[in-house]
Amino acid sequence: RGGAVRIQGEGIGARFSNGCVFKNNKVALGSGGAISVESAASLFVSETTALGNVATGSVNSMGGFVYASFASSLFIRNIEVQNGVAKNGGAFAVIASKIAFDFVRVENCTADSTGGAILLDQGAEGHVFTSVFMGNSAGTHGGHIQVTASSLVVHSQHSSMNQHPRTTTAIRLIIT
């Protein structure tokens, strides 16, 4: 997991900021094309660019840029993510973790199945502040965001989601 970085364990955290670039990272079997955050670890990403990160090769490959599973907290601020690819969550896959997006632009990311830009699943909690989602697509559901047994709060009227022509829903919520 984590084509470039894997962060794991309680009290462990990472910060990437001020011009970091994650480009063309790939995880062949697993999740987190660039970054994987697991087991109560935390992540802060700011003023960063992510281009062409990929998580493929497995039926459950998730998170083209970031995969989080039972992580403590993730704060994503002032970043641009483009052309991420995964089975689920073309840019971000967040499982049973808390994540906040502030001034984030996710563009042209693709999920073979669900969550073209973001997948929130298994009790994940997502917060979106002043962010833009454009041209993202998913093979089945959630062209921009797929929310399954989780919560999503959009805090700003200035966030936008432009529909991809091949996707029937921008946000899909499943309550279980």
Buried (B, 14 or more C-beta within 10 A) or exposed (E): BBBBBBBBEEEBBBEBEEEBEBEEBBBEEBBBBBBBBBEBBBBBBBBBBBBBBBBBEBEEBBBBBBBBBBBBBBBBBBBBBBBBBBBBBBBBBBBBBBBBBBBBBBBBBBBBBBBBBBBBBBBBBBBBBBBBBBBBBBBBBBBBBBBBBBBBEBBEEEBEBEBBEEBEBBBBBEEE
